[in-house]
């Protein structure tokens, strides 16, 4: 796979060159998000914001990551979250929370059918730029999990926050 470099506001990440980039026009240096879309409808979301904005809400990086996980767990149509892996890693010199899980979503008005979606995420807080970053990938086709895991791993490892 061939990757290209995306860079703005002093952070950068590699992404597959066949993917499309959606930039939120409301994004600013202080906060925003970018979505990388694959031709197969896989998405990688890169979100950032000011640390001051979350300092009052979360007393730690773990609390921030757990709150994100809980928001997904109690989201509309979510039937179940199956955690696969949670670990602390180092990324660009920062302690980072990595999570990998499968989400089962209800389909239809009667919510009788379920569809699985595999999700990978990282949360990090960069004191050098006074921002937090969240990178989140989801794939609606679990048969491509290995490929998507490798793409997320490459993107995660290529991320530079300062």
N, C-alpha and C positions, 0 to 999 in steps of 0.2 A: 504494500500500500504506500502511496506517495502522500506526504504531508506538506502543508504550507504553514507559514507562521502568521498568526494573527496577533497584532499588538496595538494597544492604545492605553493612554493614561498610565504609562510606565509598567503595565503588566502585559504578559504575552503567553500564548499557548499555541501548540501545533494542532492542526485539524486536518482530516482527510480532504484532499484537494477536490474531490468530487462532491463534497457537501456544500450546501448553501448556507450563507450567514444571514441571520435576521438581527438587526440592531434596533433596540428599542429607542425611538427618537427622543424619549424623555430622559434617557440616560445621561448622566453627567459624571465628572471625575469623582464626585463624592459617592454616588450610588447609581445602580442601573443593572442591566443585564443584556446578554447576547445569547442567541440560540443558534446552535449549529445543527442543521437538518440534513439527514442522509436521504438518498433517493428511496430508501426502504422505510421511511418514516421513523427512524430512530432519531432521538434528540439528545443533545448535550446542552445543558443550560449553564452559563457562567454568570453568577450574580455577585455583586459587590456592594458594600455599604460602609458607612463610617462606624468605627468601633464605639464612639461615644453614643451612638443611637441604640446599641444593644447592651452596653455596660450595665444599665439599670435593670434590664430584663433578665440577664443571665449572669450568674456568678462565675462561670467557667466555660471553656470551649466545649467540654462534655455536655454541659447543660444546654448550650445552644444547639448542638447536634441532636441531642435527645428531643428537644422541643420540635425541631424540624421533622424528625421521625414520627413523633406523636401527631403532628398536624396531618401527615400523610395517613397514618393509621386511622384517624377519626374523620377522614375526608369522605365526601359523598361517594356512594357506590363501593366503598372499600369493604370487602368481606373479611379479609385476613391479610396479615403481613407475616411472612416467614423469614426471620433473620437467618442469613447464611454466614456472614462474617462481620465482625466489628473489631477494629484494631487501631492502635495509635501508631502513626508513622511519622517520619520527618520528611518535610517537603520544603525545598528552598530555604532551609534553615529554621523552619517553624514546625512545632508540634501540630499534627494534623489528625483529625478523626476520619477514618475510612469506614464506610458501611456498605454492605452488599446484602440485598434482600429481594424477595419475590412478593409481589402484591397481587392478590386475587381481587378482581373487581366484578361486581354484579352487572349483568347486561340485561336490558329490557325493563319494562315497567313492573313485571312481577319479580324481578331479581332472582330468577331461577337458574340462569346460566352464569358461569363464571369465566373470566378470561384472565390469564396470568400475564404479568408484566414484570420483567426483571429490572432492578434499579441498583445503580452504584452511585455513591456520593462521597465527597470529601468536604470538610469544613476546616478552615484555617483562619487564624487571626494574625495579621501582620502589623506589628507595632512600628515598623519602619515607615509604612505609608499611612498608618492609623486607619486601616480598612480591614474588614473581614471579607473572605471570599468563600463561595460555595460553588462547587462543580458537581453537577448531577446529570447522570445519563439514564435514560429509560429506553427499553426496546420492547415493542409490542409482540415480537416474535421470538419466543424463548428457544426456538430451534437454532437461532443465530447467537446464542449467549456467548459461546467461546470467542467468536469473532468480535462481538461488541465489548466483551471484557478486555480483549487485547487493545482495542481502539481506546477505551477509557483509560487503561493503564498507560498507554503512550501519551495521551493528552494530559493525564494527571502528572506524569513524570516530567513532561515538557513545560509545565506551568511555572512561570516566574512572576512573582508579585512585586519585586523591586529590583 
